[in-house]
Amino acid sequence: MSARRTERLLNLVICLLATRRWLTKEQIRAAVPQYADCESAEAFDRMFERDKEDLRELGIPVVTGASSSAFEDEVGYRIDREAYALPPVHLTREELAVVGLASRVWQQASLAGPAARALVKLTSMGVETEDVAPAGLEPRVRTAEPAFEPLYAATRDRQPVEFTYRKPSGEASLRHVQPWMVASRGGRWYLIGFDLDRDDSRVFRLSRVEGKVRRTGRPGSYTVPDEHDLDPRLLLGGQRAQDERTATVRVRVGHGAGLRRRALGVRSAVADGWDEVDVRVGDVGSLADELAGYGPDVVALAPADVRDGVVRRLRAALDVQAGAPDTAVDLTGELPGEASGPGEELVVP
């Protein structure tokens, strides 16, 4: 269902719930903004009849009647409040804790608003919710990638898109995709869809989508295969081949606890205030994301593709924060006390 149609149905529900009077078609047409676009009364009648049946199929009881026995020929509409209202909600303390926790899971996502409104509705019904999560348990669904919202919307509308995608090797290309679903695995978000250029299904990591996502076709122009018809690997159920190479990074003393815990080797005090740590690459993009997250406390030395990935991410952060106060950070891997050639200096906040 398109976003426009969803909004129209939602406005119709609000309109029919807003009063206990029977509303005529003319009153409904004036109250629901989207009906103003209908070119004629006949077009409005067809749209309203479809919408009315859609609401009934969704379980919303739209009923008909008349305001007065003297005008029984003038049909009115409203929603039966008693049939539509939820029964009293009784939740245990443990269930309330789960509800409160779930409402905060989408803290950084585009779905944070609906999650918060669901919690407000419970509160307005007199249900006391737990504001404090159980000790030691505070999950987050993070969707900081700019591509999440447009791609999620495109999967909902079944509308083809195009975007620039950068492979782990650093190669960037324009991709034309029919989005099937957005899925999360290992704390990262992926788009599963049909790549029109390669005539095959593909998985794209959202953090590697660069620039804007553009829609290129009509809504509903393709069919998403049933989940059981998809290749299990495309559902992120299989394990990707791991990169067994070793990456070498410089870590400031007192920082990088996560890197140190899984280190294959640590060389202390290789420079004033710095240690040198070896870690398994595993996945170039994931490791580059992690190293960039440490900011100036970690410097990638080798291999070159990991180092380049970190630099690209920091450059992207610089572009986003352009105009902020400047602080110079050296990303060459050349640390104080070392002989060095010309370095690459980035200015980041």
C-alpha positions in Angstrom: 0.0 0.0 0.0 1.4 3.4 -1.0 2.1 6.0 1.6 -0.5 8.4 0.1 -3.2 5.8 0.3 -2.2 4.8 3.8 -2.5 8.5 4.8 -5.9 8.8 3.2 -7.3 5.8 5.0 -5.9 7.0 8.3 -7.5 10.4 7.8 -10.8 8.7 6.9 -10.6 6.7 10.2 -10.0 9.9 12.2 -12.9 11.6 10.4 -15.3 8.8 11.2 -14.2 8.6 14.8 -14.2 12.3 15.5 -18.0 12.6 15.9 -20.9 10.4 17.1 -23.1 11.9 14.3 -23.7 10.2 11.0 -21.5 11.9 8.4 -22.8 12.2 4.8 -20.5 11.6 1.8 -20.3 15.4 1.2 -19.2 16.0 4.8 -16.6 13.2 4.5 -15.3 14.6 1.2 -14.8 18.0 2.7 -13.1 16.7 5.8 -10.6 14.3 4.3 -7.9 16.4 2.4 -7.0 13.7 -0.1 -10.6 13.5 -1.5 -10.2 17.1 -2.7 -8.1 15.8 -5.6 -11.0 13.9 -7.1 -11.9 15.4 -10.4 -15.6 14.6 -10.2 -18.3 13.3 -7.8 -18.2 9.9 -9.6 -14.4 9.6 -9.0 -14.9 10.4 -5.4 -17.7 7.9 -5.0 -15.5 5.1 -6.5 -12.5 6.0 -4.3 -14.7 6.3 -1.1 -16.3 2.9 -1.8 -12.9 1.3 -2.2 -11.6 2.9 0.9 -14.7 1.9 2.9 -14.3 -1.7 1.9 -10.5 -1.6 2.7 -11.3 -0.4 6.2 -13.8 -3.2 6.7 -11.3 -5.8 5.5 -8.8 -4.4 8.0 -11.4 -5.1 10.8 -12.6 -1.5 11.2 -16.4 -1.5 11.6 -17.7 1.2 9.2 -21.5 1.3 9.6 -24.2 3.2 7.9 -27.4 4.9 9.2 -29.3 8.1 9.2 -29.4 11.0 11.6 -33.2 11.3 11.6 -36.1 9.0 10.6 -37.4 11.8 8.5 -34.3 11.7 6.2 -33.7 7.9 6.0 -32.8 8.3 2.3 -29.7 10.3 3.2 -27.2 7.7 4.2 -24.5 8.6 6.8 -21.4 6.8 7.9 -19.4 6.4 11.1 -17.3 3.9 12.9 -18.9 1.7 15.6 -16.9 2.8 18.6 -17.9 -0.1 20.8 -16.9 -2.7 18.2 -13.7 -0.8 17.3 -12.4 -0.1 20.9 -9.9 -2.4 22.5 -11.1 -4.3 25.6 -9.4 -3.3 28.9 -5.7 -4.0 28.9 -4.3 -5.9 31.9 -0.5 -6.5 31.8 1.7 -8.0 34.5 4.7 -6.0 35.8 7.0 -8.2 33.7 4.9 -7.5 30.5 4.9 -3.8 31.2 8.7 -3.8 31.6 9.0 -5.5 28.1 6.6 -2.9 26.6 8.6 0.0 28.0 11.8 -1.6 26.8 10.5 -2.3 23.3 9.4 1.4 23.0 13.1 2.4 23.5 14.6 -0.1 21.2 14.0 2.1 18.1 15.6 5.1 19.9 17.7 6.2 16.8 15.4 4.8 14.1 12.8 6.4 11.9 10.3 4.3 13.7 11.0 5.9 17.0 8.0 8.2 16.7 5.4 5.3 16.3 7.0 3.4 19.1 6.8 6.3 21.5 3.2 7.0 20.5 2.3 3.4 21.2 3.6 3.8 24.8 1.7 7.1 25.1 -1.6 5.3 24.1 -1.0 2.7 26.8 -0.4 5.5 29.4 -3.6 7.3 28.3 -5.6 4.2 28.9 -4.5 4.2 32.5 -1.8 1.6 32.1 1.3 2.4 34.1 4.4 1.5 32.1 7.9 0.7 33.3 10.3 3.5 32.4 13.4 1.8 33.7 14.9 -1.2 31.9 16.0 -4.3 33.8 19.5 -3.8 35.1 22.1 -4.6 32.4 19.6 -4.8 29.6 19.2 -1.8 27.3 19.1 -2.9 23.6 19.1 -0.5 20.7 18.1 -0.9 17.1 20.4 1.7 15.4 19.5 2.9 11.9 21.8 5.8 11.6 22.4 5.1 7.9 20.7 7.7 5.8 19.6 5.0 3.3 17.5 3.2 5.8 14.3 5.3 5.6 14.1 5.7 1.8 14.9 2.0 1.2 12.4 0.8 3.9 9.7 3.0 2.3 10.6 1.6 -1.2 10.2 -2.0 0.1 6.8 -1.1 1.5 5.7 0.5 -1.8 7.4 -2.1 -4.0 9.0 0.6 -6.1 12.4 0.3 -7.9 15.3 2.5 -6.8 18.8 3.4 -7.8 21.7 4.3 -5.6 25.5 4.5 -5.6 27.0 1.5 -3.8 30.6 1.1 -2.7 32.0 -2.5 -2.5 34.5 -3.5 0.3 37.2 -3.1 -2.3 36.4 0.6 -2.6 34.9 0.4 -6.1 31.7 2.4 -6.4 29.0 1.9 -9.0 25.3 2.9 -9.7 22.9 0.1 -8.9 19.3 -0.4 -10.0 17.4 -2.6 -7.6 13.9 -3.8 -6.8 13.9 -3.8 -3.0 12.4 -6.8 -1.3 13.1 -6.4 2.3 15.3 -4.6 4.9 16.9 -6.9 7.4 19.3 -6.7 10.4 22.0 -9.1 11.3 24.9 -8.7 13.7 23.9 -5.1 14.5 24.1 -4.1 10.8 21.3 -3.3 8.3 21.0 -4.9 4.8 18.8 -4.5 1.8 17.8 -7.7 0.0 16.5 -7.2 -3.5 16.8 -8.0 -7.2 19.7 -6.3 -9.0 18.3 -5.3 -12.4 21.8 -4.7 -13.9 23.0 -8.1 -12.9 19.7 -9.9 -13.4 20.1 -11.6 -10.0 19.2 -11.2 -6.3 21.7 -9.4 -4.2 22.3 -8.2 -0.6 23.5 -4.6 0.0 24.8 -3.3 3.3 23.2 0.0 4.0 26.3 1.6 5.4 27.9 1.3 1.9 25.1 3.1 0.1 26.4 6.6 -0.8 24.4 9.7 -1.6 20.7 9.8 -2.2 18.4 6.9 -2.9 16.2 7.7 -6.0 13.0 6.0 -7.0 12.9 5.0 -10.6 9.6 3.3 -11.3 5.9 3.0 -10.3 4.7 1.8 -6.9 3.6 -1.9 -7.0 5.5 -2.5 -10.3 7.0 -5.9 -9.1 6.2 -8.8 -6.9 8.3 -9.8 -3.9 8.9 -13.6 -3.8 7.7 -15.5 -0.8 10.3 -15.8 2.0 10.6 -19.6 1.5 11.4 -19.1 -2.2 14.4 -16.9 -1.5 17.9 -18.2 -1.3 18.7 -18.8 2.4 22.0 -16.9 2.0 20.0 -13.9 0.9 18.1 -14.0 4.1 21.4 -13.6 5.9 21.1 -17.0 7.4 24.4 -18.3 6.1 27.9 -17.3 7.2 30.0 -15.2 4.8 33.6 -16.3 4.1 35.8 -14.6 6.7 38.9 -12.6 5.7 41.7 -14.4 7.6 44.3 -11.6 7.1 45.8 -9.8 10.0 45.3 -6.1 10.4 47.8 -3.9 12.3 46.6 -0.8 14.1 48.1 1.7 16.5 46.0 2.1 19.7 46.5 4.9 22.2 47.4 3.7 25.7 44.2 3.3 27.8 41.9 3.0 24.8 40.6 0.4 22.4 39.6 -2.2 25.0 37.5 -4.1 22.4 40.5 -4.4 20.0 42.8 -5.5 22.8 40.4 -8.2 24.0 40.5 -10.1 20.7 44.1 -9.1 19.8 46.3 -11.8 18.1 49.3 -9.9 19.4 50.1 -6.7 21.3 53.4 -4.7 21.1 53.5 -2.2 24.0 55.0 1.3 23.8 56.1 1.2 20.1 55.8 5.0 20.3 55.2 7.5 23.1 51.7 6.7 24.4 50.9 4.2 21.7 50.7 0.4 21.4 50.5 -1.7 18.3 47.8 -4.4 18.0 47.2 -7.2 15.5 43.6 -8.3 14.9 41.9 -10.6 12.4 40.3 -8.7 9.6 37.1 -10.9 9.3 35.3 -8.3 7.2 37.0 -5.2 5.8 33.9 -3.0 6.0 33.0 -4.0 9.5 36.6 -3.6 10.8 36.8 -0.2 9.1 33.6 0.9 10.7 34.9 -0.1 14.1 38.3 1.5 13.7 36.7 4.8 12.5 34.5 4.8 15.5 37.5 5.1 17.8 38.4 8.5 16.2 41.9 9.8 16.9 42.6 7.0 19.5 43.2 4.3 16.8 45.2 4.5 13.6 45.0 1.8 10.9 48.4 0.8 9.4 47.7 -2.2 7.3 46.4 -3.8 5.1 45.8 -0.9 2.7 42.1 -1.7 2.0 41.3 -1.5 5.7 43.2 1.8 6.1 41.5 3.2 3.0 38.1 2.2 4.4 38.8 4.1 7.6 39.9 7.2 5.7 36.7 7.1 3.6 34.5 6.9 6.7 36.3 9.8 8.4 36.1 11.9 5.2 32.3 11.2 5.1 32.0 12.3 8.7 33.9 15.5 7.8 31.5 16.2 4.9 28.5 15.8 7.2 30.0 18.1 9.8 31.3 20.7 7.4 31.4 24.1 8.9 32.0 22.8 12.5 35.0 24.0 14.5 38.2 22.4 13.1 40.6 20.1 14.8 43.5 18.5 12.9 43.8 14.7 13.0 46.6 12.8 11.2 45.4 9.6 9.6 48.6 8.5 7.9 49.6 6.1 10.7 52.7 8.1 11.3 52.9 8.8 15.0 55.0 11.2 17.1 58.6 10.3 17.2 58.6 8.5 13.9 60.4 9.6 10.7 57.7 10.3 8.1 57.2 11.5 4.6 54.4 13.8 3.5 51.3 13.0 5.5 47.6 13.1 4.7 45.9 15.4 7.2 42.2 15.6 7.6 40.3 18.2 9.5 37.4 16.7 11.6 35.4 18.0 14.5 
